[in-house]
Amino acid sequence: MAEPVRVRRLTDQEGQRLQQIVRRGDSSSVRYRRAMMLLASAGGNRVPVIAQLVQADEDTVRDVIHRFNEIGLACLDPQWAGGRPRLLSPDDEDFVVQTATTRPAKLGQPFTRWSLRKLAAYLRRVHGRVIRIGREALRCLLARRGITFQRTKTWKESTDPERDAKLDRIEHVLENFPDRTFAFDEFGPLGIRPTGGSCWAEQGRPNRVPATYHRTHGVTYFHGCYSVGDDTLWGVNRRRKGAANTLAALKSIRAARPDGAPIYVILDNLSAHKGTKIRAWAKKSKVELCFTPTNASWANPIEAHFGPLRQFTLANSHHPNHTVQTRALHVYLRWGGRPVTEAA
């Protein structure tokens, strides 16, 4: 039997970037959908589940996963063909891209970043290869290969000494016990304010929401529970995070498998997720808590399923209060055939 198609283990930078795109959205629908496919696969979701989640063909999902395993996050951007024949050979273009993405100091240059002028001058006199290219042609080449001038960013590298062991455990339960594996996390904060989004509209006449951004009703958090085997998401809205609310959610997960067999719950390292009472109850109730590594919450399978909630219930909305907002969220879950527990 062939092994199921799945992304390789993500690095912390890759996981956090995919999680950022899925949670915050992206101006490119292609990037957003591909990021959701990859994050869902990293969370242990199988190809049929991912295809249903993003409304795509299963072969498309497999192609994106294979492409990511080959070239990493570069697979998020589509490669468009066409145009005049290239004047530089593919090897020359690869050399230009490699040079542009290498820190100048590593190549013996006395500065920290390239400008187009400095890069073009360096390419004309580099030892062993001479590439004559103008600044505008160089800019176009880099843009075509997906290299743009960007601000340097940082990410939180996981310092968890048990990082690999925790990821191995999560992968093990997802592969061997999917019918008894669940995921839990909070989605929010959910405030009451007009939220921009996107929708179909006549050109030049976009739909508008009021430009009022004051949170006058406080915030809530959707405590989401996801069954990996059943592809089922349910949850409840609470005013705050806390150990008591986490324990209530875990009990609802335990009730989903009333046969008493051991179950596995994947969740992050929030302090409200691992109190003394929660650990004691989990041991008594045959519930194994599988914590994601520090700064690696992307390994939680539920993360990919929070993206559609934000895009289709919060984005492009103007809910008057939390009651209406919660009802809209639950109606969307029911539309997708998912059970919902009303807020207490």
C-alpha positions as CSV (number, residue, x, y, z in Angstrom):
1,M,0.0,0.0,0.0
2,A,1.4,3.4,-1.0
3,E,2.3,5.9,1.7
4,P,-0.1,8.8,2.0
5,V,1.1,12.1,0.5
6,R,2.2,14.5,3.2
7,V,4.5,17.5,3.5
8,R,7.9,17.0,5.0
9,R,8.4,18.2,8.6
10,L,8.2,22.0,8.5
11,T,10.9,24.3,9.9
12,D,9.8,26.8,12.5
13,Q,10.1,29.6,10.0
14,E,8.0,27.7,7.4
15,G,5.3,26.7,9.9
16,Q,4.9,30.2,11.3
17,R,4.8,31.8,7.8
18,L,2.1,29.4,6.7
19,Q,0.2,29.9,9.9
20,Q,0.4,33.7,9.4
21,I,-1.0,33.5,5.8
22,V,-3.9,31.2,6.8
23,R,-4.9,33.2,9.9
24,R,-4.4,36.7,8.4
25,G,-5.3,36.0,4.8
26,D,-3.3,37.1,1.7
27,S,-3.9,39.4,-1.2
28,S,-3.3,36.4,-3.5
29,S,-6.0,33.7,-3.3
30,V,-3.6,31.2,-4.9
31,R,-1.0,31.8,-2.1
32,Y,-3.8,31.6,0.6
33,R,-5.2,28.3,-0.7
34,R,-1.8,26.7,-1.2
35,A,-0.7,27.8,2.3
36,M,-3.9,26.2,3.7
37,M,-3.2,23.0,1.9
38,L,0.4,22.8,3.3
39,L,-0.6,23.7,6.8
40,A,-3.4,21.2,6.8
41,S,-1.1,18.5,5.6
42,A,1.5,19.4,8.2
43,G,-1.2,19.0,10.8
44,G,-1.8,15.4,9.7
45,N,-4.9,16.0,7.5
46,R,-5.2,13.5,4.6
47,V,-5.5,14.6,1.0
48,P,-9.3,14.0,0.7
49,V,-9.9,16.1,3.8
50,I,-7.7,18.9,2.5
51,A,-9.3,18.9,-0.9
52,Q,-12.7,19.2,0.8
53,L,-11.4,22.0,3.0
54,V,-10.1,24.2,0.2
55,Q,-12.6,23.0,-2.5
56,A,-9.9,21.8,-4.8
57,D,-9.2,18.6,-6.8
58,E,-7.2,16.0,-4.8
59,D,-4.5,15.8,-7.6
60,T,-4.0,19.6,-7.2
61,V,-3.4,19.1,-3.5
62,R,-0.9,16.4,-4.1
63,D,0.9,18.5,-6.7
64,V,1.3,21.4,-4.2
65,I,2.5,19.1,-1.5
66,H,5.1,17.4,-3.8
67,R,6.2,20.9,-5.0
68,F,6.7,22.1,-1.5
69,N,8.8,19.1,-0.6
70,E,11.0,20.0,-3.6
71,I,11.4,23.8,-3.3
72,G,9.8,24.8,0.0
73,L,7.7,28.0,0.4
74,A,8.6,29.1,-3.2
75,C,5.8,26.8,-4.3
76,L,3.2,29.3,-3.0
77,D,3.7,31.5,-6.0
78,P,2.4,30.4,-9.4
79,Q,4.9,30.3,-12.2
80,W,3.6,32.1,-15.3
81,A,5.1,31.3,-18.7
82,G,5.3,33.4,-21.9
83,G,7.2,36.5,-23.1
84,R,10.2,37.1,-25.3
85,P,13.1,34.5,-25.4
86,R,15.5,34.9,-22.5
87,L,18.9,36.4,-23.4
88,L,20.6,34.7,-20.5
89,S,21.0,31.0,-20.2
90,P,19.2,29.2,-17.3
91,D,22.5,28.6,-15.6
92,D,23.3,32.4,-15.8
93,E,19.8,33.2,-14.4
94,D,20.3,30.7,-11.5
95,F,23.7,32.3,-10.8
96,V,22.1,35.8,-10.7
97,V,19.4,34.7,-8.3
98,Q,21.8,32.8,-6.1
99,T,24.1,35.9,-5.9
100,A,21.2,38.3,-5.2
101,T,19.9,36.1,-2.3
102,T,23.4,35.7,-0.8
103,R,24.6,38.3,1.8
104,P,27.3,40.5,0.1
105,A,29.6,40.0,3.1
106,K,29.8,36.3,2.3
107,L,31.1,37.2,-1.2
108,G,33.7,39.6,0.1
109,Q,31.8,42.8,-0.4
110,P,31.9,45.6,2.2
111,F,28.1,46.1,2.6
112,T,25.2,44.3,4.2
113,R,22.7,44.3,1.2
114,W,22.7,44.6,-2.6
115,S,21.3,47.5,-4.6
116,L,20.6,46.9,-8.3
117,R,23.6,49.0,-9.2
118,K,26.0,47.2,-6.9
119,L,24.6,43.8,-7.9
120,A,24.9,44.5,-11.7
121,A,28.5,45.8,-11.2
122,Y,29.5,42.7,-9.2
123,L,28.0,40.4,-11.9
124,R,30.1,42.1,-14.6
125,R,33.4,41.4,-12.8
126,V,32.9,38.3,-10.8
127,H,35.8,35.8,-11.1
128,G,35.2,33.0,-13.6
129,R,31.9,34.3,-15.0
130,V,30.9,37.6,-16.7
131,I,27.2,38.5,-16.9
132,R,26.4,41.8,-18.6
133,I,22.9,42.9,-17.6
134,G,21.4,46.3,-17.1
135,R,19.7,47.4,-13.9
136,E,16.1,47.3,-15.4
137,A,16.7,43.9,-17.0
138,L,18.1,42.7,-13.6
139,R,15.1,44.0,-11.8
140,C,12.7,42.2,-14.2
141,L,14.7,39.0,-13.9
142,L,14.6,39.0,-10.2
143,A,10.9,39.8,-10.2
144,R,10.2,37.0,-12.6
145,R,12.0,34.5,-10.3
146,G,10.1,35.7,-7.3
147,I,12.9,37.8,-5.8
148,T,11.7,41.2,-4.5
149,F,13.2,43.9,-2.3
150,Q,11.8,43.3,1.2
151,R,12.3,44.3,4.8
152,T,14.2,41.8,6.8
153,K,12.0,39.9,9.3
154,T,12.6,37.7,12.3
155,W,10.9,34.6,13.6
156,K,10.9,32.7,16.8
157,E,13.1,29.6,16.6
158,S,11.8,26.9,18.8
159,T,14.0,26.5,21.8
160,D,12.1,23.5,23.1
161,P,14.7,20.8,24.0
162,E,12.0,18.2,23.3
163,R,11.0,19.7,19.9
164,D,11.7,16.6,17.8
165,A,10.3,14.2,20.4
166,K,7.0,16.1,20.6
167,L,6.7,16.3,16.8
168,D,7.5,12.6,16.5
169,R,4.8,11.8,19.0
170,I,2.2,14.0,17.2
171,E,3.1,12.4,13.8
172,H,2.8,8.9,15.4
173,V,-0.7,9.3,16.8
174,L,-1.9,11.0,13.6
175,E,-0.6,8.2,11.5
176,N,-1.6,5.2,13.7
177,F,-4.6,6.4,15.7
178,P,-6.4,9.0,13.6
179,D,-9.9,7.8,14.8
180,R,-8.9,8.5,18.4
181,T,-6.9,11.7,17.8
182,F,-8.3,15.2,18.4
183,A,-7.0,18.8,18.4
184,F,-7.9,21.7,20.6
185,D,-7.1,25.5,20.4
186,E,-8.6,28.9,21.0
187,F,-9.5,31.1,18.0
188,G,-9.5,34.8,18.7
189,P,-9.7,37.3,20.1
190,L,-13.0,38.0,18.3
191,G,-13.9,41.6,18.7
192,I,-17.0,43.6,17.6
193,R,-15.9,46.0,14.9
194,P,-16.2,46.4,11.1
195,T,-13.7,44.1,9.4
196,G,-12.5,44.5,5.9
197,G,-12.4,41.6,3.5
198,S,-13.1,40.8,-0.1
199,C,-16.0,39.8,-2.3
200,W,-17.3,40.0,-5.9
201,A,-18.5,43.5,-6.9
202,E,-18.9,45.7,-9.9
203,Q,-15.5,47.2,-10.9
204,G,-14.9,50.5,-9.2
205,R,-17.9,50.0,-6.8
206,P,-16.6,47.9,-3.9
207,N,-18.8,46.9,-1.0
208,R,-18.1,49.0,2.0
209,V,-18.3,48.7,5.8
210,P,-18.1,51.5,8.3
211,A,-14.7,52.7,9.2
212,T,-15.3,52.4,13.0
213,Y,-12.6,50.4,14.8
214,H,-13.5,50.8,18.4
215,R,-14.0,47.5,20.4
216,T,-17.0,48.4,22.5
217,H,-18.2,44.9,23.4
218,G,-15.0,43.3,24.7
219,V,-13.7,40.1,23.0
220,T,-14.6,36.4,23.0
221,Y,-12.6,33.3,22.1
222,F,-13.9,30.3,20.1
223,H,-12.7,27.2,21.9
224,G,-12.5,24.8,19.0
225,C,-12.3,21.0,19.1
226,Y,-11.4,19.0,16.0
227,S,-11.8,15.3,15.4
228,V,-9.1,14.2,13.0
229,G,-10.7,10.9,12.1
230,D,-14.2,12.3,11.5
231,D,-13.0,15.6,10.1
232,T,-15.4,17.3,12.5
233,L,-15.0,20.7,14.1
234,W,-17.1,22.0,17.0
235,G,-16.7,24.5,19.8
236,V,-18.1,27.1,22.1
237,N,-17.5,30.9,22.5
238,R,-16.2,32.1,25.9
239,R,-15.4,35.5,27.2
240,R,-11.8,34.5,28.2
241,K,-9.3,31.7,28.1
242,G,-8.7,29.7,31.3
243,A,-8.1,26.3,32.7
244,A,-11.8,25.8,33.5
245,N,-12.8,26.5,29.9
246,T,-10.0,24.2,28.6
247,L,-11.1,21.4,30.9
248,A,-14.8,21.8,29.7
249,A,-13.6,21.5,26.1
250,L,-11.5,18.4,26.9
251,K,-14.5,16.8,28.5
252,S,-16.6,17.4,25.4
253,I,-13.8,15.7,23.4
254,R,-13.8,12.8,25.8
255,A,-17.6,12.5,25.4
256,A,-17.1,12.1,21.7
257,R,-15.5,8.7,22.3
258,P,-17.7,7.3,25.1
259,D,-16.3,3.8,24.7
260,G,-13.6,4.6,27.3
261,A,-10.7,3.8,25.0
262,P,-7.6,6.0,25.2
263,I,-7.7,9.2,23.1
264,Y,-5.0,11.7,22.1
265,V,-5.5,15.5,22.2
266,I,-3.1,17.8,20.4
267,L,-2.8,21.3,21.9
268,D,-0.2,24.0,22.3
269,N,1.7,25.0,25.4
270,L,-0.6,27.8,26.8
271,S,-0.5,27.7,30.6
272,A,-4.3,27.3,30.6
273,H,-3.9,24.0,28.8
274,K,-1.7,22.1,31.3
275,G,-2.8,22.9,34.9
276,T,-2.7,20.4,37.7
277,K,-6.4,19.7,37.5
278,I,-6.3,19.2,33.8
279,R,-3.4,16.7,34.0
280,A,-5.0,14.8,36.8
281,W,-8.3,14.6,34.9
282,A,-6.5,13.5,31.7
283,K,-4.7,10.7,33.5
284,K,-7.9,9.5,35.1
285,S,-9.9,9.7,31.9
286,K,-7.3,8.0,29.6
287,V,-6.6,11.1,27.7
288,E,-3.0,11.7,26.5
289,L,-2.2,15.4,26.0
290,C,0.2,15.8,23.1
291,F,1.7,19.3,23.4
292,T,3.2,21.0,20.4
293,P,6.8,22.3,20.8
294,T,7.2,25.9,22.0
295,N,6.7,28.4,19.1
296,A,5.5,25.6,16.8
297,S,1.7,25.7,17.2
298,W,1.6,25.2,13.4
299,A,1.8,21.4,14.2
300,N,-1.7,21.5,15.6
301,P,-4.1,20.0,12.9
302,I,-6.9,22.5,13.9
303,E,-4.9,25.5,12.8
304,A,-5.7,25.0,9.1
305,H,-9.4,24.9,9.9
306,F,-9.4,28.3,11.6
307,G,-8.5,30.0,8.3
308,P,-12.0,29.5,6.7
309,L,-13.7,30.7,9.9
310,R,-11.9,34.0,9.7
311,Q,-12.4,34.4,5.9
312,F,-16.1,33.5,5.8
313,T,-17.4,34.7,9.2
314,L,-15.2,37.7,10.3
315,A,-13.7,39.1,7.1
316,N,-16.1,41.5,5.2
317,S,-18.5,41.6,8.2
318,H,-20.1,44.2,10.5
319,H,-21.7,42.3,13.4
320,P,-23.5,44.5,15.9
321,N,-22.7,42.3,19.0
322,H,-21.2,39.0,20.1
323,T,-24.5,37.2,20.0
324,V,-24.9,37.8,16.2
325,Q,-21.2,37.1,15.6
326,T,-21.4,33.8,17.4
327,R,-24.5,32.8,15.6
328,A,-22.9,33.6,12.2
329,L,-19.9,31.4,13.2
330,H,-22.1,28.5,14.3
331,V,-24.3,28.8,11.2
332,Y,-21.2,28.5,9.0
333,L,-20.1,25.4,10.9
334,R,-23.5,23.8,10.5
335,W,-23.4,24.7,6.7
336,G,-20.3,22.6,6.5
337,G,-22.0,19.7,8.2
338,R,-20.2,20.2,11.5
339,P,-21.8,20.0,15.0
340,V,-21.8,23.1,17.2
341,T,-22.1,23.6,20.9
342,E,-23.8,26.9,21.7
343,A,-22.1,29.3,24.0
344,A,-23.0,29.0,27.7
